[in-house]
């Protein structure tokens, strides 16, 4: 009996939500309250799933969900309260259902899918302390998110709560009353050229399984705009953090540091698709341009080009004239293959082993349907290498390096002007220690798409492995400015840490490394970065613990791995690396 359900203990971000005054509401109007609660739960469940969460326990008026990232959990909590505040305006005062939400990051026990332990109990206590429509987070959660999410935090100090031995430090994110919880005290400055964010298009008609269609249109618009050198374009990964949550264009402008915001909607009706688009000058608060399109679905790729050309013309006619010879790229031979590619992207961004595998499976499906689909080939090559680099590939890097490099070369031969193709080939060269070739390919990717945040980050990593730490930091600064809300931010933090170490800035390296493990503790590379800077600063115990953590996640981590598999280009850098970590537990084999 005891072995029927395996018990797992892990670190997780926990969101606990409960309805304020539920018994009172039920006594006053049972049917109306249940109807309102059902509508609220639909909103909440959708946003939890959209932020990478999993609902573990529910009990009528309460919800308990886990997230792999505390940033996603807090972002989801804020999105839920803002969406519910917007929805409740349609209900009379007596039927309004207001949730209180608590978020904590801590140790939990998982059994048969349910969550138990102090981490859950603390989240529940935080929820009970929140104001109706508000969010309370623990000090542990606050340390992880305070520099990433520009929220209006109120320090409530330490509180003693029931059944928890030590006092808990609590921060409130105030109840929403029609205004965003996001702080507007530190808006990003506008670039010195036209800047735009393409927000997720809404899928109309109640068919969420068609989300890939609207997501794909946004992807193509973002990609084409990014290729025009006169634009500053926010990365799709940052823009898509607004999916499924209410926001106004002024808020988006402040948070992303852009002047123009593009929004739209997609409705599929049989074999036809209707698209509505409007472009706003968010700084001036005016609408610049709006248009509606209706086309047969087979014309979708031509329609994407038409929409993009119209946007460019509306935003900057002079720029469009200078860029009249728009870069063309071949669409895939099949909409199904294209759909597989688009559906793979959200899985890639979630930074979890199972999602990484799901993304690779979808890309393989796309390539079975269209074996010469260049963008799917390039992303599959890059993601295969990334999967191995994180320790998630059973065969390790050596098993995937040769086929991924061959796939990247094939991609370049099919689409020389596709930045993903150049990124994949540059990444493969990095792992082969072909440093100059890697740098050249990554620069080509950025020549093709100057707003390609992931290419900037990969170039930063490549330069760091080549011993150019200061230049690496500069490219990471660019990557995070282009995409300030990037789902890969925890990865960028780890690369920042290694780049600072290679530049000799050990204090900054350790700060970034600690931040990276708080955000993504399951990445061995983050622990390796902690060990390097901690050992360089003679923080011996922290360095020993970090080496041990890295080896738990990557059992083959050793001097031999550094010599044979690390992308470090120069022998003297590999020797220095090993000399620093041998005294803190890095074994020879």
C-alpha positions as CSV (number, residue, x, y, z in Angstrom):
1,X,0.0,0.0,0.0
2,X,2.7,2.5,1.0
3,X,4.5,2.2,-2.4
4,X,1.4,2.6,-4.4
5,X,2.1,6.4,-4.9
6,X,5.6,7.6,-5.1
7,X,6.4,10.5,-2.9
8,X,8.7,13.2,-4.3
9,X,10.2,16.2,-2.5
10,X,11.2,19.3,-4.6
11,X,11.6,23.0,-4.6
12,X,8.6,24.8,-6.2
13,X,6.8,28.1,-6.4
14,X,3.3,27.7,-4.9
15,X,0.2,29.9,-5.6
16,X,-2.7,29.5,-3.2
17,X,-6.0,31.3,-3.9
18,X,-9.2,31.4,-1.9
19,X,-12.5,33.3,-2.2
20,X,-13.1,36.0,0.4
21,X,-16.4,35.6,2.2
22,X,-17.4,32.5,0.3
23,X,-19.9,31.1,2.9
24,X,-21.6,34.5,3.1
25,X,-21.9,34.7,-0.7
26,X,-23.4,31.2,-0.9
27,X,-26.0,31.9,1.8
28,X,-27.0,35.0,0.0
29,X,-27.3,33.6,-3.5
30,X,-26.1,30.0,-4.0
31,X,-26.9,29.7,-7.7
32,X,-25.5,33.1,-8.6
33,X,-22.3,32.6,-6.6
34,X,-21.6,29.2,-8.3
35,X,-22.2,30.8,-11.7
36,X,-19.8,33.6,-10.9
37,X,-17.2,31.3,-9.4
38,X,-17.3,29.1,-12.5
39,X,-16.6,32.1,-14.7
40,X,-13.8,33.2,-12.4
41,X,-12.2,29.8,-12.3
42,X,-12.2,29.6,-16.1
43,X,-10.2,32.8,-16.2
44,X,-7.9,31.6,-13.4
45,X,-7.3,28.1,-14.9
46,X,-6.5,29.6,-18.3
47,X,-4.0,32.0,-16.9
48,X,-2.3,29.4,-14.7
49,X,-1.8,27.1,-17.6
50,X,-0.6,30.1,-19.8
51,X,2.1,30.9,-17.2
52,X,3.4,27.4,-17.1
53,X,1.6,26.4,-13.9
54,X,-0.1,23.1,-12.8
55,X,-3.3,23.0,-10.7
56,X,-2.6,20.5,-7.9
57,X,-5.4,20.8,-5.5
58,X,-8.9,22.4,-5.6
59,X,-11.7,22.5,-3.1
60,X,-14.7,24.5,-4.3
61,X,-13.6,28.0,-3.5
62,X,-9.8,27.4,-3.3
63,X,-7.0,26.7,-5.8
64,X,-3.5,25.5,-5.2
65,X,-1.0,25.5,-8.2
66,X,2.7,24.9,-8.6
67,X,5.1,26.7,-11.0
68,X,8.7,25.9,-12.0
69,X,9.5,29.6,-11.6
70,X,8.5,32.0,-8.9
71,X,8.6,34.8,-11.4
72,X,5.9,33.0,-13.4
73,X,3.9,32.4,-10.3
74,X,3.9,36.0,-9.2
75,X,3.3,37.2,-12.7
76,X,0.3,34.8,-12.9
77,X,-1.1,36.0,-9.6
78,X,-1.0,39.6,-10.7
79,X,-2.6,38.7,-14.1
80,X,-5.3,36.7,-12.4
81,X,-6.3,39.6,-10.1
82,X,-6.3,42.1,-12.9
83,X,-8.3,39.8,-15.2
84,X,-10.9,39.1,-12.4
85,X,-11.1,42.8,-11.5
86,X,-11.9,43.5,-15.1
87,X,-14.5,40.7,-15.4
88,X,-16.3,41.5,-12.1
89,X,-17.4,44.9,-13.5
90,X,-20.1,43.0,-15.3
91,X,-21.6,41.6,-12.1
92,X,-23.7,43.4,-9.5
93,X,-22.0,44.2,-6.2
94,X,-23.7,41.3,-4.3
95,X,-22.4,38.7,-6.7
96,X,-18.8,39.8,-7.0
97,X,-16.3,37.0,-6.1
98,X,-13.0,38.3,-5.0
99,X,-10.0,36.0,-4.5
100,X,-7.0,36.5,-2.1
101,X,-3.8,35.0,-3.4
102,X,-0.5,34.0,-1.7
103,X,2.7,33.0,-3.4
104,X,5.7,31.3,-1.8
105,X,8.8,29.5,-3.0
106,X,9.8,26.6,-0.8
107,X,10.1,22.8,-0.3
108,X,7.0,20.7,-1.1
109,X,6.0,17.1,-1.1
110,X,4.3,15.7,-4.1
111,X,2.1,12.6,-3.8
112,X,-0.3,11.4,-6.5
113,X,-0.2,14.9,-8.0
114,X,-1.2,16.6,-4.8
115,X,1.0,19.0,-2.9
116,X,1.8,19.0,0.8
117,X,4.4,20.4,3.3
118,X,5.5,23.7,4.8
119,X,5.8,25.3,1.3
120,X,2.1,24.8,0.8
121,X,1.1,25.8,4.3
122,X,3.1,29.1,4.1
123,X,1.4,30.0,0.7
124,X,-2.0,29.3,2.3
125,X,-1.2,31.6,5.3
126,X,0.0,34.3,2.9
127,X,-3.3,34.0,1.0
128,X,-5.3,34.5,4.2
129,X,-3.4,37.7,4.9
130,X,-3.9,39.2,1.5
131,X,-6.6,41.8,0.9
132,X,-9.6,40.8,-1.3
133,X,-8.3,41.3,-4.9
134,X,-4.7,41.4,-3.7
135,X,-1.6,39.3,-3.5
136,X,0.8,38.6,-0.7
137,X,4.2,37.0,-1.3
138,X,6.9,35.7,1.1
139,X,10.3,37.2,1.6
140,X,11.8,34.3,-0.4
141,X,9.6,35.0,-3.3
142,X,10.2,38.7,-3.1
143,X,14.0,38.2,-3.3
144,X,13.6,36.3,-6.5
145,X,11.3,38.7,-8.3
146,X,11.9,42.2,-7.0
147,X,14.5,43.1,-9.7
148,X,12.7,41.3,-12.5
149,X,9.0,42.3,-12.0
150,X,8.4,46.1,-11.6
151,X,5.6,45.7,-9.1
152,X,4.4,48.0,-6.3
153,X,5.5,46.0,-3.2
154,X,4.6,46.9,0.4
155,X,6.8,45.4,3.1
156,X,4.4,44.2,5.9
157,X,7.3,43.0,8.0
158,X,7.6,39.7,9.8
159,X,4.4,37.9,10.9
160,X,3.9,34.8,13.1
161,X,1.4,32.5,11.5
162,X,-0.4,29.4,12.6
163,X,1.5,26.1,12.5
164,X,4.7,27.7,11.2
165,X,7.5,27.9,13.7
166,X,9.5,30.9,12.4
167,X,8.1,34.3,11.6
168,X,7.5,35.0,7.9
169,X,8.4,38.2,6.1
170,X,5.5,39.3,4.0
171,X,5.2,41.7,1.0
172,X,1.8,42.8,-0.3
173,X,1.0,43.6,-3.9
174,X,-2.0,45.9,-3.4
175,X,-5.6,45.0,-4.5
176,X,-6.5,46.0,-8.0
177,X,-9.1,48.7,-8.5
178,X,-9.0,49.1,-12.2
179,X,-5.4,50.2,-12.2
180,X,-2.5,47.9,-13.0
181,X,-0.5,46.5,-10.1
182,X,2.6,47.2,-12.1
183,X,4.7,50.1,-10.8
184,X,5.2,52.9,-13.3
185,X,8.0,54.6,-11.3
186,X,10.8,53.3,-13.5
187,X,9.7,53.3,-17.1
188,X,12.3,52.2,-19.7
189,X,13.6,55.1,-21.9
190,X,12.6,55.1,-25.5
191,X,15.2,54.1,-28.1
192,X,16.4,56.7,-30.6
193,X,14.6,55.0,-33.5
194,X,11.0,53.8,-34.1
195,X,10.3,51.2,-31.4
196,X,7.4,48.7,-31.5
197,X,6.0,45.7,-29.6
198,X,3.7,43.3,-31.4
199,X,1.3,42.0,-28.7
200,X,-0.4,38.6,-28.9
201,X,-3.4,38.7,-31.2
202,X,-6.7,37.6,-29.6
203,X,-8.3,34.4,-30.9
204,X,-12.0,35.1,-31.4
205,X,-14.8,32.6,-31.7
206,X,-14.1,30.5,-28.6
207,X,-11.6,28.1,-30.3
208,X,-8.5,28.1,-28.1
209,X,-7.1,25.2,-30.2
210,X,-6.6,27.8,-33.0
211,X,-4.3,29.9,-30.9
212,X,-1.4,28.7,-33.0
213,X,-2.9,30.6,-35.9
214,X,-2.9,34.0,-34.2
215,X,0.5,33.2,-32.5
216,X,2.0,32.4,-35.9
217,X,0.8,35.7,-37.4
218,X,2.4,37.6,-34.6
219,X,5.6,35.6,-35.0
220,X,5.9,36.5,-38.7
221,X,5.1,40.2,-38.2
222,X,7.7,40.4,-35.4
223,X,10.3,38.6,-37.4
224,X,9.9,40.7,-40.5
225,X,9.9,43.9,-38.6
226,X,13.0,42.8,-36.8
227,X,14.9,42.4,-40.0
228,X,14.5,46.1,-40.9
229,X,17.5,47.8,-39.3
230,X,15.8,51.1,-38.7
231,X,13.4,49.5,-36.1
232,X,13.8,48.7,-32.5
233,X,11.5,45.6,-32.1
234,X,10.7,44.0,-28.7
235,X,11.4,40.2,-28.9
236,X,8.3,38.0,-29.3
237,X,9.1,36.1,-26.1
238,X,8.7,39.3,-24.0
239,X,5.7,40.6,-25.9
240,X,3.9,37.2,-25.4
241,X,4.1,37.6,-21.6
242,X,1.0,39.8,-22.1
243,X,-1.0,36.9,-23.6
244,X,-4.3,36.3,-21.8
245,X,-4.0,39.3,-19.5
246,X,-5.7,42.7,-19.7
247,X,-3.3,45.6,-20.4
248,X,-3.5,49.0,-21.9
249,X,-1.0,50.3,-24.4
250,X,0.4,53.0,-22.1
251,X,1.3,50.3,-19.6
252,X,3.0,48.2,-22.3
253,X,4.9,51.3,-23.5
254,X,6.2,52.0,-20.0
255,X,7.1,48.4,-19.2
256,X,8.8,47.6,-22.5
257,X,10.2,51.0,-23.5
258,X,8.5,51.4,-26.9
259,X,6.5,54.1,-28.6
260,X,4.3,51.9,-30.9
261,X,2.1,49.0,-29.8
262,X,0.4,46.7,-32.3
263,X,-2.7,44.7,-31.3
264,X,-5.1,42.5,-33.3
265,X,-7.6,39.7,-33.4
266,X,-8.0,36.6,-35.5
267,X,-11.3,34.8,-36.3
268,X,-11.3,31.7,-38.3
269,X,-14.6,30.9,-40.2
270,X,-14.4,27.7,-42.1
271,X,-11.7,28.1,-44.8
272,X,-11.5,31.8,-44.3
273,X,-9.7,34.0,-41.7
274,X,-10.6,37.5,-40.6
275,X,-7.9,39.6,-39.0
276,X,-8.3,43.0,-37.4
277,X,-5.2,45.1,-36.6
278,X,-4.7,48.5,-35.0
279,X,-1.5,50.3,-34.3
280,X,-1.3,52.9,-31.5
281,X,1.2,55.5,-30.6
282,X,1.2,54.6,-26.9
283,X,3.2,57.7,-25.8
284,X,0.8,60.1,-27.5
285,X,-2.3,57.9,-26.7
286,X,-3.5,58.0,-30.3
287,X,-4.4,55.4,-32.8
288,X,-2.1,55.6,-35.9
289,X,-3.7,53.1,-38.2
290,X,-6.3,50.3,-38.3
291,X,-7.2,47.8,-40.9
292,X,-9.3,44.6,-41.4
293,X,-8.4,41.7,-43.7
294,X,-10.4,38.7,-44.8
295,X,-8.7,36.1,-46.9
296,X,-8.9,32.4,-47.7
297,X,-6.7,30.5,-45.3
298,X,-4.5,29.2,-48.1
299,X,-3.3,32.8,-48.6
300,X,-2.1,33.2,-45.1
301,X,1.6,33.6,-45.8
302,X,0.9,36.3,-48.4
303,X,-1.5,37.9,-45.9
304,X,1.2,38.1,-43.3
305,X,3.5,39.9,-45.7
306,X,0.7,42.3,-46.6
307,X,0.0,43.1,-42.9
308,X,3.6,43.6,-42.1
309,X,4.2,45.9,-45.1
310,X,1.2,48.0,-44.1
311,X,2.5,48.4,-40.5
312,X,5.9,49.5,-41.7
313,X,4.3,52.0,-44.1
314,X,2.1,53.4,-41.3
315,X,4.9,53.7,-38.7
316,X,7.8,55.1,-40.8
317,X,7.2,55.7,-44.6
318,X,10.7,56.9,-45.1
319,X,12.1,53.8,-43.5
320,X,9.9,51.6,-45.6
321,X,11.2,53.4,-48.8
322,X,14.8,52.7,-47.8
323,X,13.9,49.1,-47.1
324,X,11.8,48.5,-50.2
325,X,13.6,45.4,-51.1
326,X,12.1,43.4,-48.2
327,X,13.9,40.2,-47.3
328,X,12.0,37.2,-48.4
329,X,12.0,33.8,-46.8
330,X,10.3,30.6,-48.0
331,X,7.2,29.6,-46.1
332,X,6.9,25.9,-45.2
333,X,5.2,23.8,-47.8
334,X,2.4,22.9,-45.4
335,X,0.4,24.9,-42.9
336,X,0.4,21.9,-40.7
337,X,4.2,21.9,-40.6
338,X,4.1,25.7,-39.8
339,X,1.6,25.0,-37.1
340,X,3.8,22.4,-35.5
341,X,6.7,25.0,-35.5
342,X,4.6,27.7,-33.9
343,X,3.2,25.3,-31.2
344,X,6.8,24.3,-30.3
345,X,7.9,27.8,-29.3
346,X,5.9,28.1,-26.0
347,X,7.2,24.7,-24.9
348,X,10.8,25.9,-25.6
349,X,10.3,29.0,-23.5
350,X,9.1,27.1,-20.4
351,X,12.6,25.9,-19.6
352,X,11.6,22.5,-18.3
353,X,12.9,19.1,-19.4
354,X,9.4,17.7,-20.4
355,X,8.6,20.9,-22.3
356,X,11.9,20.8,-24.1
357,X,11.2,17.3,-25.2
358,X,7.7,18.3,-26.3
359,X,9.1,21.1,-28.4
360,X,11.6,18.8,-30.1
361,X,8.8,16.3,-30.8
362,X,6.7,19.1,-32.5
363,X,9.7,20.2,-34.6
364,X,10.3,16.6,-35.6
365,X,6.6,16.4,-36.6
366,X,7.0,19.6,-38.7
367,X,10.1,18.1,-40.4
368,X,8.3,14.8,-41.2
369,X,5.6,17.0,-43.0
370,X,8.1,19.3,-44.7
371,X,11.7,17.9,-44.5
372,X,13.2,21.1,-46.0
373,X,11.4,23.6,-43.7
374,X,14.5,25.7,-42.9
375,X,13.3,27.4,-39.8
376,X,12.2,24.2,-38.1
377,X,15.5,22.6,-39.0
378,X,17.4,25.5,-37.5
379,X,15.4,25.5,-34.3
380,X,15.6,21.7,-34.0
381,X,19.4,21.9,-34.3
382,X,19.8,24.7,-31.8
383,X,17.3,23.1,-29.3
384,X,19.0,19.7,-29.5
385,X,22.3,21.3,-28.6
386,X,20.7,23.4,-25.8
387,X,19.0,20.2,-24.5
388,X,22.3,18.5,-24.2
389,X,24.0,21.5,-22.7
390,X,21.5,21.6,-19.9
391,X,22.1,17.9,-19.1
392,X,18.6,16.8,-20.4
393,X,19.9,14.7,-23.2
394,X,20.4,11.0,-22.3
395,X,23.3,10.6,-24.6
396,X,25.0,13.9,-23.7
397,X,26.5,16.5,-25.9
398,X,28.7,14.1,-27.9
399,X,25.6,12.1,-29.0
400,X,23.9,15.2,-30.5
401,X,26.8,17.4,-31.6
402,X,27.5,15.8,-35.0
403,X,23.9,15.4,-36.2
404,X,23.0,18.9,-34.9
405,X,25.9,20.5,-36.7
406,X,24.9,18.6,-39.9
407,X,21.3,19.8,-39.5
408,X,22.6,23.4,-39.0
409,X,24.7,23.2,-42.2
410,X,21.7,21.9,-44.1
411,X,19.6,24.8,-42.8
412,X,22.1,27.4,-44.0
413,X,22.2,25.7,-47.4
414,X,18.4,26.0,-47.7
415,X,18.0,29.5,-46.2
416,X,21.2,31.5,-46.1
417,X,19.3,34.6,-45.0
418,X,17.4,33.0,-42.1
419,X,18.8,34.2,-38.7
420,X,17.8,31.0,-37.0
421,X,19.9,29.0,-39.5
422,X,22.9,31.1,-38.7
423,X,22.2,30.9,-34.9
424,X,22.1,27.1,-35.0
425,X,25.3,26.8,-37.0
426,X,27.1,29.3,-34.7
427,X,26.0,27.4,-31.7
428,X,27.2,24.1,-33.2
429,X,30.6,25.7,-33.9
430,X,30.8,27.0,-30.3
431,X,30.5,23.5,-29.0
432,X,33.2,22.3,-31.5
433,X,35.5,25.1,-30.2
434,X,35.6,26.6,-33.7
435,X,35.5,30.0,-32.1
436,X,36.1,32.3,-35.0
437,X,33.5,30.4,-37.1
438,X,31.0,30.6,-34.3
439,X,31.5,34.3,-33.8
440,X,31.1,34.9,-37.6
441,X,27.9,32.9,-37.9
442,X,26.3,34.6,-34.8
443,X,27.3,38.0,-36.2
444,X,25.6,37.0,-39.5
445,X,22.5,36.1,-37.5
446,X,22.5,39.6,-36.0
447,X,23.1,41.2,-39.4
448,X,20.0,39.5,-40.6
449,X,18.0,40.4,-37.4
450,X,19.6,43.0,-35.2
451,X,16.8,42.5,-32.6
452,X,17.4,38.8,-32.2
453,X,17.8,38.7,-28.4
454,X,18.7,35.0,-28.2
455,X,21.5,35.5,-30.8
456,X,22.9,38.3,-28.7
457,X,22.9,36.0,-25.7
458,X,24.5,33.1,-27.6
459,X,27.1,35.4,-29.0
460,X,27.8,36.6,-25.4
461,X,28.2,33.0,-24.3
462,X,30.5,32.2,-27.2
463,X,32.7,35.2,-26.5
464,X,32.9,34.2,-22.8
465,X,34.0,30.7,-23.8
466,X,36.6,32.4,-26.0
467,X,38.0,34.4,-23.0
468,X,36.3,37.7,-24.0
469,X,34.2,38.3,-20.9
470,X,33.8,42.1,-21.2
471,X,32.6,41.9,-24.7
472,X,30.2,39.1,-23.7
473,X,28.6,41.2,-21.0
474,X,27.9,44.0,-23.6
475,X,25.9,41.5,-25.8
476,X,24.0,40.3,-22.8
477,X,23.1,43.9,-21.9
478,X,21.7,44.2,-25.4
479,X,19.8,41.0,-25.2
480,X,18.0,42.0,-22.0
481,X,17.2,45.5,-23.3
482,X,15.6,44.1,-26.5
483,X,13.7,41.5,-24.4
484,X,13.3,42.8,-20.9
485,X,10.6,40.2,-20.0
486,X,12.3,37.2,-21.7
487,X,11.3,33.7,-20.5
488,X,15.0,32.8,-21.0
489,X,16.0,35.5,-18.4
490,X,17.2,32.9,-15.9
491,X,19.4,31.5,-18.6
492,X,20.7,35.0,-19.5
493,X,21.5,35.5,-15.7
494,X,23.6,32.3,-15.8
495,X,25.5,33.5,-18.9
496,X,26.0,36.9,-17.3
497,X,27.5,35.1,-14.3
498,X,30.0,33.2,-16.4
499,X,30.8,36.2,-18.6
500,X,31.7,38.3,-15.5
501,X,33.8,35.4,-14.2
502,X,35.7,35.3,-17.4
503,X,36.1,39.1,-17.2
504,X,37.6,38.8,-13.7
505,X,34.6,40.5,-12.1
506,X,34.0,37.8,-9.5
507,X,31.7,39.8,-7.2
508,X,29.3,40.6,-10.1
509,X,29.7,37.0,-11.3
510,X,28.6,35.6,-8.0
511,X,25.7,38.0,-7.7
512,X,24.4,36.9,-11.1
513,X,25.1,33.2,-10.4
514,X,23.1,33.3,-7.2
515,X,20.3,35.0,-9.0
516,X,20.3,32.4,-11.8
517,X,20.0,29.4,-9.3
518,X,17.2,31.2,-7.5
519,X,15.3,31.5,-10.8
520,X,16.2,28.0,-12.2
521,X,17.8,25.7,-9.6
522,X,17.6,22.7,-12.0
523,X,20.2,24.0,-14.4
524,X,23.7,22.6,-13.8
525,X,25.4,25.4,-15.6
526,X,24.1,27.9,-13.0
527,X,25.6,25.9,-10.2
528,X,28.9,25.7,-12.1
529,X,28.9,29.5,-12.4
530,X,28.2,29.8,-8.6
531,X,31.2,27.5,-7.9
532,X,33.6,29.4,-10.1
533,X,33.0,32.9,-8.7
534,X,32.6,31.7,-5.1
535,X,35.9,29.8,-5.3
536,X,37.6,32.7,-6.9
537,X,36.4,34.9,-3.9
538,X,37.5,32.1,-1.5
539,X,33.9,31.4,-0.4
540,X,34.9,27.8,0.0
541,X,31.8,26.3,1.6
542,X,29.5,27.9,-1.0
543,X,31.8,26.8,-3.8
544,X,31.8,23.2,-2.4
545,X,28.0,23.1,-2.2
546,X,27.7,24.5,-5.7
547,X,30.0,21.8,-7.2
548,X,28.0,19.1,-5.4
549,X,24.8,20.6,-6.7
550,X,26.2,20.7,-10.2
551,X,27.3,17.1,-10.0
552,X,23.9,15.9,-8.8
553,X,22.3,17.5,-11.9
554,X,25.2,16.6,-14.2
555,X,26.9,13.4,-12.8
556,X,29.7,13.6,-15.4
557,X,30.8,17.0,-14.3
558,X,34.6,16.6,-13.7
559,X,38.0,17.8,-14.8
560,X,37.7,15.3,-17.7
561,X,34.4,16.9,-18.8
562,X,36.0,20.3,-18.8
563,X,39.0,19.1,-20.9
564,X,36.9,17.1,-23.4
565,X,33.4,18.6,-23.6
566,X,33.5,22.2,-22.3
567,X,33.3,24.8,-25.1
568,X,36.2,26.7,-23.4
569,X,38.4,27.5,-26.4
570,X,41.8,28.0,-24.8
571,X,43.8,25.3,-23.0
572,X,44.9,27.9,-20.4
573,X,41.3,28.8,-19.6
574,X,40.5,25.1,-19.1
575,X,43.5,24.7,-16.8
576,X,42.6,27.7,-14.8
577,X,39.0,26.5,-14.5
578,X,40.1,23.1,-13.1
579,X,42.7,24.7,-10.8
580,X,40.0,26.9,-9.2
581,X,37.5,24.0,-8.7
582,X,39.8,21.0,-7.8
583,X,40.1,22.3,-4.2
584,X,36.3,22.5,-3.7
585,X,35.5,19.0,-4.9
586,X,35.7,18.8,-8.7
587,X,36.9,15.2,-9.3
588,X,39.3,14.2,-12.1
589,X,36.8,11.8,-13.7
